[in-house]
């Protein structure tokens, strides 16, 4: 926060600050970028299932690389990475399109995407191991990546658990039977404490689904994620014990 200048008054911030909640966002995207010594290894566009500030379930779907929509997302992500002089490393770029048709850069983090994004990239492009590529970069090993641009779109949606101690979970096997579902990863187990919805970074599990179109893949992932139930009981208040 301090490095970004958020602690300074608006009249001290060069160019001001973008207040995301003030934008009438119609669609929100992210783009996963990897570069090695000035050369782009990949720039993979994806569309969030809903704008993040309004999303009940956070998730996204990978976009075909040859569409105008994908081109706009990748083009803005590349400009942002260039502006920050990214030569080697990852970038997770978040981009918004408002209802009036304007494109905005919301965030660029010098990291891979969080949540289910790393797994999503690997399922869309088999053989692309984001965590393995992180290890390669840490050891100055040139990353080897082979993309699969012709595969059907894959989507990811995170499941949420109510606040409390988890006492029962719908089995993964049941979720894998839903149409199009290709993977389901629980993030919490029975006995764990869930803290309820907390922005976009709190999940009980991740569901991944494929479809003939991006819309179908996203719909399938959302349906399965909604069916993945994590039943909880209120956590005991230990603060009153002596």
C-alpha positions in Angstrom: 0.0 0.0 0.0 2.8 2.4 0.9 4.7 1.7 -2.2 1.6 2.2 -4.4 1.0 5.6 -2.8 -2.4 4.8 -1.3 -1.4 6.5 1.9 -1.0 9.8 0.2 -3.8 12.4 -0.3 -5.4 12.5 -3.7 -3.8 15.9 -4.5 -0.4 14.3 -3.9 -0.9 11.3 -6.2 0.5 11.9 -9.6 -2.5 11.6 -12.0 -4.9 10.7 -9.2 -6.2 7.3 -8.3 -8.7 5.0 -10.1 -11.6 4.2 -7.8 -12.8 0.9 -9.2 -16.2 1.0 -7.5 -17.0 4.3 -9.3 -16.8 2.6 -12.7 -19.8 1.1 -14.4 -18.0 -2.2 -15.2 -19.7 -4.4 -17.7 -17.0 -7.1 -18.1 -13.8 -7.7 -16.2 -10.8 -9.7 -17.5 -7.4 -10.9 -16.5 -4.3 -11.7 -18.6 -1.6 -14.0 -17.5 1.8 -12.9 -18.8 5.2 -14.6 -18.7 8.4 -13.1 -20.1 12.0 -14.2 -20.3 14.8 -11.7 -21.0 12.5 -9.4 -22.9 10.8 -12.1 -24.9 7.1 -12.9 -24.4 6.6 -16.6 -23.4 2.8 -16.2 -23.2 0.0 -13.7 -22.8 -3.2 -15.6 -22.0 -6.5 -13.7 -21.8 -9.4 -14.8 -19.6 -12.8 -13.3 -18.7 -14.1 -13.2 -15.1 -17.5 -14.8 -14.7 -18.7 -11.4 -13.3 -17.0 -8.1 -12.4 -15.1 -8.9 -9.2 -16.8 -6.3 -7.0 -20.2 -7.8 -7.8 -19.3 -11.4 -8.1 -20.9 -13.9 -5.7 -18.7 -16.7 -7.0 -15.2 -15.7 -8.2 -14.0 -17.5 -11.4 -13.0 -17.0 -15.0 -12.8 -18.7 -18.4 -9.9 -18.7 -20.8 -10.6 -16.9 -24.1 -9.7 -18.1 -27.6 -6.6 -16.2 -28.6 -7.8 -15.1 -32.1 -10.9 -13.0 -31.1 -11.1 -9.2 -31.0 -12.0 -9.4 -27.4 -8.9 -11.3 -26.5 -6.8 -9.0 -28.7 -7.9 -6.0 -26.7 -7.2 -7.6 -23.4 -3.7 -8.9 -24.4 -2.8 -5.6 -26.1 -3.5 -3.5 -22.9 -1.8 -6.1 -20.7 1.3 -5.9 -22.9 1.3 -2.1 -22.7 1.1 -2.2 -19.0 3.9 -4.7 -18.7 6.1 -2.6 -21.0 5.4 0.5 -18.9 6.7 -1.3 -15.9 9.7 -2.6 -17.9 8.9 -6.2 -17.2 11.7 -8.2 -18.8 11.7 -11.5 -17.0 8.9 -12.8 -14.8 5.1 -13.1 -14.4 2.4 -10.5 -14.5 -1.3 -10.9 -13.5 -3.1 -8.1 -15.2 -6.7 -7.2 -14.5 -8.6 -5.2 -17.1 -12.1 -3.7 -17.1 -14.5 -2.7 -19.9 -17.3 -0.2 -18.9 -20.8 -0.1 -20.4 -19.8 2.9 -22.4 -17.1 0.8 -24.1 -14.0 2.2 -22.5 -11.1 -0.1 -21.4 -9.4 0.4 -18.1 -6.3 -1.1 -16.5 -7.3 -2.1 -13.0 -4.2 -3.9 -11.6 -0.9 -5.3 -12.6 0.7 -7.7 -10.1 4.1 -9.1 -10.7 3.0 -12.7 -9.9 0.9 -15.5 -11.4 -2.9 -15.3 -10.8 -4.3 -16.5 -7.5 -7.2 -18.7 -6.7 -7.6 -21.4 -9.3 -5.9 -19.5 -12.1 -2.6 -21.5 -12.2 -4.6 -24.8 -12.4 -6.8 -23.2 -15.0 -3.9 -22.3 -17.2 -2.5 -25.9 -16.9 -5.9 -27.4 -17.8 -6.3 -25.1 -20.8 -2.8 -25.8 -22.0 -1.7 -29.3 -20.8 2.0 -29.4 -19.9 2.1 -25.7 -18.8 3.0 -26.0 -15.1 3.0 -22.4 -13.7 4.5 -23.5 -10.3 7.2 -25.4 -12.2 7.9 -22.3 -14.4 8.3 -20.2 -11.2 10.9 -22.7 -10.0 12.7 -22.5 -13.4 12.8 -18.7 -13.2 14.2 -18.8 -9.7 17.1 -20.9 -11.0 17.6 -18.9 -14.2 16.4 -21.8 -16.3 14.8 -20.7 -19.6 11.0 -21.6 -19.5 9.8 -24.1 -22.0 6.2 -23.7 -22.9 4.0 -25.3 -25.6 0.5 -23.8 -25.8 -2.6 -25.7 -27.1 -4.6 -22.8 -28.7 -7.2 -25.2 -30.3 -8.5 -26.8 -27.2 -12.1 -26.1 -26.0 -12.3 -23.3 -23.4 -11.9 -24.2 -19.7 -13.4 -22.3 -16.9 -12.8 -22.1 -13.1 -15.2 -21.1 -10.3 -14.5 -21.0 -6.6 -16.9 -22.5 -4.0 -17.6 -20.7 -0.8 -18.3 -22.0 2.7 -20.4 -20.2 5.4 -18.5 -19.0 8.4 -17.9 -21.6 11.0 -16.3 -25.0 11.5 -16.8 -27.4 8.6 -18.7 -30.5 9.6 -19.7 -32.0 6.2 -18.7 -31.6 2.5 -20.3 -32.8 -0.7 -17.9 -35.5 -2.0 -15.6 -34.5 -4.9 -16.9 -37.6 -6.8 -20.4 -36.0 -6.9 -19.1 -32.8 -8.3 -17.1 -34.5 -11.0 -20.3 -36.1 -12.3 -21.6 -32.7 -13.4 -21.6 -32.0 -17.1 -18.3 -30.8 -18.4 -16.5 -30.9 -15.0 -12.9 -32.0 -15.5 -11.4 -31.3 -12.0 -12.4 -30.4 -8.5 -10.0 -29.3 -5.8 -11.1 -28.8 -2.2 -9.3 -26.1 -0.3 -10.9 -26.9 3.1 -11.6 -30.2 4.9 -13.9 -31.3 7.7 -12.7 -29.7 10.9 -11.3 -26.6 9.2 -12.7 -23.2 10.1 -14.2 -21.2 7.3 -14.3 -17.5 7.5 -17.1 -16.8 4.9 -16.8 -14.5 1.9 -13.8 -12.3 2.2 -13.3 -10.3 -1.0 -11.9 -12.5 -3.8 -9.4 -14.5 -1.9 -11.4 -16.9 0.2 -12.4 -20.3 -1.2 -13.6 -23.6 0.0 -12.9 -25.4 -3.3 -12.2 -24.9 -7.0 -14.2 -26.4 -9.8 -13.0 -26.6 -13.4 -15.1 -27.3 -16.5 -14.8 -27.4 -20.2 -17.3 -26.5 -22.9 -17.8 -25.9 -26.6 -17.8 -22.1 -25.9 -16.4 -19.9 -23.2 -20.0 -19.2 -22.1 -20.8 -22.9 -21.8 -17.7 -23.7 -19.9 -18.3 -20.8 -17.4 -21.9 -21.9 -16.9 -21.0 -25.5 -16.2 -18.3 -24.5 -13.7 -20.7 -22.2 -11.9 -23.4 -24.8 -11.7 -21.1 -27.4 -10.2 -19.5 -24.9 -7.8 -23.0 -23.9 -6.5 -23.8 -27.5 -5.9 -20.6 -28.1 -3.9 -22.0 -27.7 -0.3 -19.8 -27.1 2.7 -21.9 -27.4 5.9 -20.7 -25.5 8.9 -21.5 -25.0 12.6 -20.7 -21.8 14.4 -17.2 -21.8 15.8 -17.0 -21.7 19.7 -16.0 -18.4 21.2 -12.8 -19.2 23.1 -12.2 -15.6 24.2 -14.4 -16.1 27.3 -12.6 -19.1 28.6 -10.0 -18.9 31.3 
